Amino acid sequence: MSALGAGDPLFSNGIDTTVVLIVIGKTLVIFVMLLLAVMMYIWFLRKVIADMQNRVGPERAGPYGLLQSLADAVKLFFKEQSMPESADRWVFRLAPYMSALPAFLAFAIVPIGGAVTIAGHRTFLQLADFPIGILFLLAMSGLGLYGVMLAGWSSGSKYPLLGSVRASAQLLSYEAALGLSIVGVLLQTGGATSGGQAHPGTLSTRDIVSLQAWTGHWSGSPGNWPIVHWFVFPAIISFAIFLIAAVAETNHPPFDLVEAEQELVGGFHTEYTGIRFAIFYLAEFMNLITMSAIAVTLFLGGPAGPALPGLPRLGWFNAWIMPVFWFFLKLIVLLFCTVWVRATLPRLRYDQLMDLGWKYLIEIAFLWLMVSGTVRVARDQGWNLWIVTPLATLGAVLVYGVIYLAMPKRDELVEEIR
């Protein structure tokens, strides 16, 4: 990554005005793209759920109802903004922005495309590539909680406060599983081959995508055809845990206990109206899109994919268009899965929500890391993976069986203590 990276000409002795303009342009493009993506996702969500329920869905605002989300945004923008008398005014106004900003900042490390040349400067279709990109992601996912907590506390009402307390418990519960699933990816980066050499490991999202690049080409014998190196295959359990934890982190059904209308009126944003409510609405779906993009980056190769045959591999079409096409194709597939889950699964009870996070996901994530670490050591030492992998998996299953059998006794002990 040449923008906002250690070797960027922006940080040389003389600041290049063109590079500054490129960074500003990419920032604006990412921001506008996220706003448009949220609007299109809301329309897509309504249309898919309507189709699953044999309905038509939005159809009056624009062709096929494409402008329905824009119409809703315009309505919310011009609605009156109310504020409770007991609210903390400054915090009440700040909370929506504290909820939306981390989602945008987390998307900044997502590689959308490959290397391109703009005004004679080589850059990547990515806003920023930090050497500690994964740690930056975890920090931003934790900061999103502050907006929810401040909104519930500053409203001066008991129902928003209960919703924010639920949010803090839920996000902290699933943050551990999310982090452990990402560690499963980082284990795969260490020892992965890049350019014929073993990679020592990385926290950079650009390097993670590069390690998952396709090798081979369509011309020649079938033995030279492209080969997939996605981390989803060796880290399939981490992928499943990441998806579940990401859905819970974004308060998406069936984990939307934070906004349970039947119990909390409307959740932490009950007292918000107008544009402030729209910002919370925007932040929720922006978080979902960001987490789906992170899943594509870490497990599905990001923009990496086969080049279009018959065209130069380094030509403008394969360098500009195809990586962006592969990235958005994978992203749309994951977003469709989130809509599918939303339309089919009922909301969990709160005890089920906590049990899933603490009793199952965290334990499974730890055991999977043990298996992955064992296989990594076996690969480095040259041991037979066909023997080590089944033995490590069997050991993890046995350990989990012991933990699972001990759960009822632990619950009975807790009840007796209560």
C-alpha positions in Angstrom: 0.0 0.0 0.0 1.5 3.3 -1.0 -1.1 5.6 0.5 -0.7 6.3 4.2 2.0 3.6 4.5 5.5 3.7 5.8 7.0 4.1 2.3 4.5 6.6 1.0 5.9 9.7 -0.7 3.6 11.7 1.4 6.0 11.1 4.3 9.1 12.0 2.3 11.1 15.2 2.8 8.8 17.1 0.3 5.1 16.6 0.5 3.7 15.7 -3.0 0.5 17.6 -3.6 -0.7 15.0 -6.0 -0.4 12.3 -3.4 -2.3 14.4 -0.9 -5.1 14.9 -3.4 -5.2 11.2 -4.2 -5.6 10.3 -0.5 -8.4 13.0 -0.1 -10.1 11.6 -3.2 -10.0 8.1 -2.0 -11.4 9.1 1.4 -14.3 10.9 -0.3 -14.9 7.9 -2.7 -14.9 5.4 0.2 -17.3 7.6 2.2 -19.7 8.1 -0.6 -19.5 4.4 -1.6 -20.4 3.3 1.9 -23.4 5.6 2.0 -24.6 4.3 -1.4 -23.9 0.7 -0.3 -26.1 1.2 2.8 -29.0 2.6 0.7 -28.7 -0.2 -1.8 -28.4 -2.8 0.9 -31.6 -1.6 2.6 -33.4 -1.8 -0.8 -31.9 -5.2 -1.4 -33.0 -6.4 2.1 -36.6 -5.3 1.5 -36.7 -6.9 -1.9 -35.2 -10.2 -1.0 -37.4 -10.6 2.2 -40.5 -9.6 0.2 -39.6 -12.2 -2.4 -39.2 -14.9 0.3 -42.6 -14.0 1.7 -44.3 -13.8 -1.8 -44.6 -10.0 -1.7 -43.5 -7.3 -4.1 -41.7 -5.0 -1.7 -40.7 -1.4 -2.6 -42.0 -0.5 -6.1 -43.2 3.1 -6.2 -40.2 5.3 -5.5 -38.1 5.0 -8.7 -37.8 2.0 -11.0 -38.2 -1.3 -9.0 -38.3 0.9 -5.8 -34.6 1.8 -6.1 -35.2 5.2 -4.6 -37.2 4.1 -1.6 -34.2 4.3 0.7 -33.4 7.8 -0.6 -37.0 8.8 0.1 -36.8 7.5 3.6 -33.5 9.4 4.2 -35.0 12.6 2.9 -38.1 12.2 5.2 -35.9 11.6 8.2 -33.7 14.5 7.4 -36.6 17.0 7.5 -38.3 15.5 10.5 -38.4 17.4 13.8 -35.6 16.4 16.2 -36.8 16.0 19.7 -34.7 15.8 22.9 -35.9 14.7 26.4 -35.7 17.3 29.1 -33.7 14.9 31.3 -31.1 14.2 28.5 -27.5 15.2 28.7 -27.5 17.5 25.6 -23.9 17.3 24.5 -23.6 13.6 24.9 -27.0 13.0 23.3 -25.9 14.9 20.2 -22.5 13.2 20.1 -23.6 9.6 20.4 -24.9 9.0 16.8 -21.5 10.1 15.4 -19.6 8.0 17.9 -21.6 5.0 16.5 -21.1 5.7 12.8 -17.5 6.8 12.8 -15.8 3.5 13.8 -17.6 1.6 11.0 -16.2 4.0 8.4 -12.7 3.9 9.9 -12.7 0.1 10.0 -13.6 0.0 6.3 -10.5 2.1 5.6 -8.2 -0.9 5.8 -10.3 -3.0 3.4 -8.5 -3.6 0.0 -11.1 -3.1 -2.7 -8.9 -3.6 -5.7 -5.3 -4.1 -6.9 -2.5 -1.7 -7.7 -3.3 1.2 -10.1 -1.6 4.2 -11.4 -3.2 7.6 -10.9 -1.5 10.8 -12.2 1.8 8.9 -12.4 1.6 7.6 -8.9 1.2 3.9 -8.1 -1.4 3.3 -5.4 -3.8 0.6 -4.2 -7.6 0.8 -4.2 -7.5 0.9 -0.5 -7.6 3.9 1.8 -5.0 2.9 4.3 -2.8 -0.2 4.9 -1.4 -0.1 8.4 1.2 -2.6 9.5 -1.1 -3.3 12.4 -4.3 -3.3 10.4 -5.9 -6.2 12.3 -5.3 -4.5 15.7 -6.8 -1.3 14.2 -9.8 -3.3 13.2 -10.3 -4.8 16.7 -9.9 -1.3 18.2 -12.6 0.2 15.9 -15.0 -2.7 16.6 -14.7 -2.0 20.3 -15.2 1.8 19.9 -18.6 1.3 18.3 -19.9 0.3 21.7 -19.3 3.8 23.1 -21.9 5.3 20.8 -24.5 2.9 21.9 -23.7 3.2 25.6 -23.6 7.0 25.4 -26.9 7.1 23.6 -28.7 5.0 26.2 -27.2 6.8 29.2 -27.6 10.3 27.9 -31.3 9.8 27.0 -32.3 10.0 30.6 -34.9 7.1 30.1 -34.8 3.6 31.5 -35.6 1.7 28.3 -32.7 3.2 26.3 -30.5 2.6 29.3 -31.5 -1.1 29.5 -30.9 -1.4 25.7 -27.4 0.1 26.1 -26.6 -2.2 29.0 -27.6 -5.2 26.9 -25.5 -3.9 24.0 -22.4 -3.7 26.2 -22.9 -7.2 27.5 -23.5 -8.6 24.0 -20.6 -6.8 22.3 -18.1 -7.7 25.0 -19.3 -11.4 24.9 -18.8 -11.8 21.2 -15.7 -9.6 20.9 -13.6 -12.4 22.4 -14.9 -14.9 19.9 -14.4 -12.4 17.1 -10.8 -11.8 18.1 -10.0 -15.5 18.5 -11.4 -16.2 15.0 -9.1 -13.6 13.5 -6.1 -15.2 15.3 -7.0 -18.3 13.3 -6.4 -16.3 10.2 -3.1 -14.9 11.5 -1.9 -18.5 12.1 -2.4 -19.2 8.4 -0.4 -16.2 7.3 2.7 -17.5 9.1 4.3 -20.1 6.9 2.1 -19.3 3.8 4.1 -19.1 0.6 4.4 -15.9 -1.3 6.7 -15.7 -4.3 8.1 -19.2 -3.5 9.2 -18.2 0.0 7.6 -18.8 3.4 5.9 -15.7 4.9 6.7 -14.9 8.5 3.2 -13.7 9.3 1.5 -10.3 9.1 -1.1 -8.0 10.5 -1.5 -6.0 7.2 -4.8 -6.6 5.3 -3.0 -6.0 2.0 -0.5 -8.7 2.8 -3.2 -11.1 3.9 -5.0 -10.6 0.6 -1.7 -11.1 -1.3 -1.1 -14.4 0.4 -4.5 -15.6 -0.9 -3.8 -14.6 -4.5 -4.7 -17.1 -7.2 -1.8 -18.8 -8.9 -1.7 -20.1 -12.5 -3.6 -19.0 -15.6 -6.3 -20.3 -17.9 -4.0 -20.8 -20.8 -2.1 -24.0 -21.2 -2.9 -27.4 -19.6 -5.5 -27.9 -16.9 -2.6 -28.5 -14.4 -1.7 -24.8 -14.8 -5.2 -23.4 -14.3 -5.8 -21.0 -11.4 -5.5 -22.4 -7.9 -7.4 -21.0 -4.9 -5.5 -20.2 -1.8 -8.3 -18.7 0.3 -7.9 -19.0 4.1 -11.5 -20.1 4.4 -10.5 -23.7 3.6 -7.8 -24.3 6.3 -9.6 -22.0 8.7 -13.2 -23.0 8.1 -14.1 -23.1 11.8 -12.7 -19.7 12.3 -14.7 -18.5 9.4 -18.0 -19.8 10.9 -17.2 -18.3 14.3 -16.3 -14.9 12.7 -19.6 -14.8 10.8 -21.7 -15.6 13.9 -19.7 -13.1 16.1 -19.9 -10.4 13.4 -23.6 -10.7 13.1 -23.9 -10.5 16.9 -21.5 -7.5 17.0 -23.7 -5.6 14.5 -27.0 -6.3 16.4 -28.3 -8.0 13.3 -31.2 -10.5 13.7 -31.3 -13.1 15.3 -29.0 -11.2 17.7 -31.0 -7.9 17.8 -31.7 -8.1 21.6 -30.4 -4.5 21.9 -33.5 -3.2 19.9 -36.1 -5.8 21.0 -39.3 -3.8 20.4 -41.5 -6.2 22.5 -39.3 -5.6 25.5 -37.5 -2.3 25.2 -39.9 -0.2 23.1 -37.2 0.6 20.6 -33.9 0.0 22.3 -31.1 2.4 23.0 -32.3 4.9 20.3 -35.9 5.1 21.6 -35.6 8.9 22.3 -33.9 9.7 18.9 -35.8 11.2 16.0 -35.0 12.7 12.6 -31.5 12.8 11.3 -30.0 11.5 14.6 -32.1 8.4 14.3 -31.1 8.1 10.7 -27.4 8.1 11.7 -27.9 5.2 14.1 -29.8 3.4 11.3 -26.9 4.2 8.9 -24.3 3.0 11.4 -26.0 -0.4 12.0 -26.0 -1.3 8.3 -22.6 0.3 7.7 -21.2 -1.9 10.4 -22.8 -5.0 8.8 -21.3 -4.1 5.4 -17.9 -3.4 6.9 -17.8 -6.7 8.8 -18.8 -8.6 5.6 -16.0 -6.8 3.8 -13.6 -7.8 6.5 -14.7 -11.4 6.2 -14.1 -11.3 2.4 -10.7 -9.8 3.1 -9.6 -12.3 5.7 -11.1 -15.5 4.5 -12.2 -15.2 0.8 -9.2 -13.5 -0.7 -10.6 -10.0 -1.0 -10.2 -8.7 -4.5 -8.0 -11.6 -5.4 -9.4 -13.7 -8.3 -8.5 -15.2 -11.7 -7.7 -12.7 -14.5 -10.0 -12.6 -17.5 -8.4 -14.9 -20.2 -7.5 -13.4 -23.5 -6.4 -10.1 -22.0 -3.0 -8.9 -20.6 -2.7 -9.9 -16.9 -1.3 -6.4 -16.1 -3.6 -4.6 -18.5 -6.0 -1.9 -17.2 -9.0 -4.3 -17.3 -7.4 -7.1 -15.2 -5.7 -4.6 -13.0 -8.6 -2.2 -12.4 -11.9 -3.8 -13.2 -11.6 -7.6 -12.3 -10.3 -7.2 -8.7 -13.1 -4.8 -7.9 -15.6 -7.1 -9.6 -14.4 -10.1 -7.5 -14.5 -8.2 -4.3 -18.0 -6.9 -4.7 -19.2 -10.3 -6.0 -18.0 -12.0 -2.8 -19.4 -9.1 -0.7 -22.9 -9.4 -2.3 -22.9 -13.1 -1.6 -22.2 -12.6 2.1 -24.7 -9.8 2.4 -27.3 -12.0 0.8 -26.6 -14.6 3.5 -27.2 -12.0 6.2 -30.6 -11.2 4.6 -31.4 -14.9 4.4 -30.6 -15.2 8.1 -32.7 -12.2 9.0 -35.7 -13.6 7.1 -35.6 -17.1 8.5 -34.3 -17.2 12.1 -36.3 -15.9 15.1 -34.8 -13.7 17.7 -32.9 -15.5 20.4 -33.7 -15.2 24.1 -31.2 -13.3 26.1 -30.0 -16.4 28.0 -29.5 -18.2 24.7 -27.5 -15.2 23.4 -25.1 -15.3 26.3 -24.9 -19.1 26.3 -23.9 -19.2 22.6 -21.1 -16.7 23.1 -19.6 -17.9 26.4 -20.4 -21.6 26.5 -19.8 -22.5 22.8 -18.1 -20.0 20.5 -15.2 -19.1 22.8 -14.5 -22.7 23.8 -14.7 -23.9 20.2 -12.5 -21.0 19.1 -9.8 -21.8 21.7 -9.9 -25.5 20.7 -9.6 -24.7 17.0 -6.6 -22.5 17.7 -5.0 -25.5 19.5 -5.6 -27.6 16.4 -4.4 -24.9 14.0 -1.3 -24.3 16.1 -0.5 -28.1 16.2 -0.9 -28.4 12.4 1.3 -25.3 11.9 4.1 -26.7 14.1 3.8 -30.1 12.3 4.0 -28.3 8.9 7.1 -26.4 10.0 8.8 -29.5 11.4 7.9 -31.6 8.4 5.7 -34.1 10.2 3.1 -36.1 8.5 0.0 -33.9 8.4 -2.3 -36.9 7.5 -1.5 -38.3 10.9 -1.2 -35.1 13.0 -4.3 -33.4 11.8 -6.8 -36.2 12.7 -5.2 -36.7 16.0 -5.3 -33.0 16.9 -8.9 -32.8 15.8 -9.9 -35.9 17.8 -8.1 -34.5 20.9 -10.0 -31.2 20.6 -13.3 -33.0 20.2 -12.6 -35.0 23.3 -11.7 -31.9 25.3 -14.9 -30.2 24.2 -16.9 -33.3 25.1 -15.5 -33.1 28.6 -16.4 -29.4 28.8 -19.9 -30.0 27.4 -20.6 -32.8 29.9 -19.4 -30.5 32.8 -21.8 -27.7 31.7 -25.0 -29.0 33.4 -23.2 -29.6 36.7 -21.7 -26.1 36.5 -25.2 -24.6 35.9 -26.6 -26.5 38.8 -23.8 -25.2 41.0 -24.5 -21.7 39.9 -28.2 -22.1 40.7 -27.4 -23.4 44.2 -25.2 -20.5 44.9 -27.9 -18.1 43.8 
